[in-house]
Amino acid sequence: MSVIAVLGAGKIGEALLSGLLNGGHAPGDLLFTERYEERARELETRYPGMKAATVADAARRADILVVAVKPQDIEPVLDELAPLLGTSSLVVSLCAGLPTALYERRLAEGVPVVRVMPNTPMLVGEAMSAISPGKHATPEHLATVKELLSHVGQVVEVPERQQDAVTALSGSGPAYFFYLVEAMIDAGILLGLPRALAGQLIIQSAVGAAKMLAEGQDHPVLLREAVTSPAGTTINAIRELEKHGVRAALLDAIEAARDRSEELGRAHES
């Protein structure tokens, strides 16, 4: 089995490592890098047999290097990787906004790169990850990345030109749902419900609604209409949402997230 190194063991990095362990990968075949010593020791204790490494050591030992650092921190990582990686290595980028062309410019000619946009439900094994190949990545490389990510959720392949839109929609998407749930809990409190009860009502409603979307065949519009009786409570609520431009605000918000993803990529063009 391939040796896999995760460069940057934050929440997403740890979630991937945990998913790989649960999927049958041996701890000795997994490495991670972590800038904070305390965090490194914490992970080694939590996952016995899995060891922290330097970036250089990970580059020498691993067949697959998953880059999961913040986009702003990519430059020093690439500086360390550049003299050490060859075409036998596979680089998997989980960094929002960073195109495969950036890695291809900075690493040796022919190093295969696959760009991935995951999201935080990876922490509970329910990620939505979109993958795109760089110019040196083969169908076999894509199959390898799909297999890795299948341990933590679902995977789709998209053209790289769509990755900034994917980042805005599903990469940031969980935050929009959390924001909405937060507001609905506040509404429950405003209406006189205890916070704990309001939270329980809304969270289970969200879980049930998500299951209906995932397991059913009906379009979201039909599901919404099924709750919206003539002259009932729901249509009055929908009228207020439309009056306040919630739909338009959501479109603008996702477009703004797309624009920021594009900016993150352009920041490294030079």
C-alpha positions in Angstrom: 0.0 0.0 0.0 1.2 3.5 -0.8 2.7 5.7 1.9 0.7 8.9 2.3 1.8 12.1 3.9 -0.6 14.9 4.9 1.2 18.2 5.0 -0.8 20.2 7.5 -2.7 18.3 10.1 -5.4 20.8 10.9 -9.0 19.7 11.1 -9.3 18.7 7.5 -5.9 17.0 7.5 -6.8 15.0 10.6 -10.2 14.1 9.3 -8.6 12.6 6.2 -6.0 10.7 8.2 -8.8 9.3 10.5 -10.8 8.3 7.4 -7.8 6.5 5.9 -7.2 4.6 9.1 -10.9 3.6 9.3 -10.6 2.5 5.7 -7.9 0.1 6.4 -4.7 2.0 5.9 -2.0 1.0 8.3 -0.8 3.7 10.7 2.8 3.1 9.7 1.9 4.0 6.1 0.6 7.5 7.1 2.7 10.5 7.9 1.8 14.1 8.8 3.5 17.4 9.2 2.5 19.9 11.9 4.1 23.1 12.8 3.1 23.0 16.5 4.9 20.4 18.6 2.0 20.1 21.1 -0.5 19.4 18.3 1.9 16.8 16.7 2.2 14.9 20.0 -1.6 15.1 20.5 -2.1 13.4 17.1 0.5 10.7 17.7 -1.2 9.9 21.0 -4.7 9.8 19.4 -3.5 7.6 16.5 -0.9 5.2 17.8 1.7 4.2 15.2 1.2 7.3 13.1 4.2 9.7 13.2 4.9 13.3 12.6 7.5 14.2 10.1 9.2 17.2 8.5 8.2 18.3 5.0 11.5 17.0 3.7 11.1 13.6 5.3 7.6 13.3 4.1 8.7 14.2 0.5 11.4 11.5 0.6 9.2 8.7 2.1 5.7 9.2 0.8 4.3 8.2 -2.6 1.3 10.6 -2.2 1.6 14.0 -0.6 -1.6 15.7 0.4 -1.1 19.4 0.8 -3.6 20.7 3.4 -2.0 24.0 4.5 -3.7 27.4 4.4 -3.3 28.9 0.9 -1.3 31.8 2.4 1.2 29.3 3.7 1.9 27.4 0.4 5.1 29.2 -0.6 7.5 27.8 2.0 6.0 24.3 1.5 6.7 24.5 -2.2 10.2 25.7 -1.6 10.9 22.6 0.5 9.2 20.2 -1.9 10.6 21.5 -5.2 14.1 19.9 -5.0 12.8 16.6 -3.6 9.9 15.5 -5.7 10.0 13.6 -9.0 7.4 12.2 -11.4 6.9 9.1 -9.2 5.3 11.3 -6.5 1.6 12.4 -6.6 0.7 15.7 -5.1 -2.9 16.2 -4.0 -3.8 19.9 -3.2 -6.6 20.6 -0.7 -5.8 24.3 -0.7 -8.7 26.6 -1.6 -8.1 28.7 -4.7 -4.7 27.3 -5.7 -4.5 26.0 -9.3 -2.6 23.0 -10.4 -0.5 25.3 -12.6 1.0 26.9 -9.4 2.4 23.5 -8.3 3.5 22.7 -11.9 5.5 25.9 -12.1 7.2 25.4 -8.8 7.9 21.6 -8.8 9.9 19.5 -11.2 8.6 19.0 -14.7 6.1 16.1 -14.9 5.1 15.9 -11.3 1.4 14.9 -11.3 -1.0 17.2 -9.3 -4.6 16.8 -8.5 -6.6 19.7 -7.1 -9.3 18.9 -4.6 -12.0 21.1 -3.0 -13.3 19.2 0.1 -15.5 20.6 2.9 -15.7 20.3 6.6 -18.3 17.4 6.8 -15.2 15.4 6.1 -15.0 15.5 9.9 -18.0 13.2 10.1 -17.3 11.2 7.0 -19.8 13.1 4.9 -17.5 15.4 2.8 -18.3 16.5 -0.7 -15.0 16.7 -2.6 -14.5 17.8 -6.2 -11.3 16.8 -7.9 -9.6 18.1 -11.1 -6.4 16.8 -12.7 -3.4 18.9 -13.6 -1.7 18.4 -17.0 0.5 15.6 -15.8 -2.2 13.7 -13.8 -3.4 10.4 -15.5 -6.7 8.6 -15.1 -4.9 6.3 -12.7 -3.9 9.2 -10.5 -7.5 10.4 -10.4 -8.7 6.9 -9.5 -6.1 6.9 -6.6 -7.4 10.2 -5.3 -11.0 9.1 -5.6 -10.3 6.0 -3.6 -8.6 8.1 -0.9 -11.4 10.6 -0.6 -14.1 7.9 -0.7 -13.2 7.1 2.9 -14.5 10.5 4.0 -17.5 11.2 1.8 -18.5 11.5 -1.8 -16.3 12.5 -4.7 -17.0 14.1 -8.1 -14.7 15.1 -11.0 -15.0 18.6 -12.5 -12.9 20.6 -15.0 -10.5 22.8 -13.1 -12.1 26.0 -14.5 -15.1 25.1 -12.3 -13.1 24.7 -9.1 -13.6 28.3 -7.9 -17.4 27.9 -8.3 -17.2 24.6 -6.4 -15.2 26.3 -3.6 -17.9 28.9 -3.3 -20.8 26.5 -3.4 -19.8 23.3 -1.5 -16.5 24.2 -0.1 -18.0 27.1 1.9 -21.5 25.7 1.7 -21.6 24.2 5.2 -21.0 27.6 6.7 -24.2 28.9 4.9 -26.3 26.2 6.5 -24.7 26.8 9.9 -25.5 30.5 9.5 -29.1 29.7 8.7 -29.5 27.3 11.6 -28.0 29.9 13.9 -30.6 32.5 12.8 -33.5 30.0 13.1 -32.5 29.1 16.6 -32.4 32.8 17.5 -35.9 33.1 16.0 -37.1 30.3 18.2 -35.7 32.1 21.2 -37.5 35.3 20.0 -40.7 33.3 19.9 -40.3 32.2 23.5 -38.7 28.8 23.2 -35.7 27.7 25.3 -32.4 27.7 23.4 -31.8 24.0 23.8 -35.3 23.1 22.6 -35.0 25.5 19.6 -31.7 23.9 18.7 -33.1 20.4 18.9 -36.1 21.3 16.8 -34.1 23.0 14.1 -31.1 20.6 13.9 -33.4 17.5 13.6 -35.4 19.4 11.0 -32.2 20.1 9.1 -31.1 16.4 9.3 -34.5 15.2 8.1 -34.7 17.7 5.2 -31.2 16.8 4.1 -32.1 13.1 4.1 -35.2 13.8 2.0 -33.0 15.7 -0.5 -30.4 13.0 -0.6 -32.6 9.9 -0.7 -35.6 11.2 -2.6 -36.1 11.9 -6.3 -38.0 15.2 -6.0 -36.6 18.6 -6.9 -36.2 21.0 -3.9 -38.9 23.2 -5.3 -41.4 20.3 -5.0 -40.3 19.4 -1.5 -40.8 23.1 -0.5 -44.2 23.2 -2.1 -45.3 20.1 -0.3 -44.9 22.1 3.0 -46.4 25.3 1.6 -50.2 25.1 2.0 -52.5 27.8 0.6 -52.9 30.6 3.1 -50.8 28.7 5.6 -48.0 29.6 7.9 -45.2 28.6 5.5 -46.2 30.7 2.6 -46.3 33.7 4.9 -42.8 33.0 6.0 -41.6 32.5 2.3 -43.2 35.9 1.4 -41.1 37.6 4.1 -37.9 35.8 2.9 -38.6 37.0 -0.7 -39.5 40.5 0.5 -36.1 40.8 2.3 -34.2 39.5 -0.8 -32.8 36.4 0.9 -32.5 34.5 -2.4 -30.7 37.4 -4.1 -28.4 37.8 -1.0 -27.5 34.2 -1.2 -26.6 34.4 -4.9 -24.5 37.5 -4.2 -22.8 35.8 -1.2 -21.8 32.7 -3.2 -20.6 34.9 -6.1 -18.4 36.8 -3.6 -16.9 33.6 -2.3 -16.1 32.6 -5.9 -14.4 35.9 -6.5 -12.3 35.4 -3.3 -11.2 31.9 -4.4 -10.1 33.4 -7.7 -8.1 36.1 -5.8 -6.3 33.5 -3.7 -5.1 31.8 -6.9 -4.0 35.1 -8.6 -2.0 36.0 -5.5 0.6 33.4 -6.3 0.8 34.0 -10.1 4.1 35.8 -9.8 
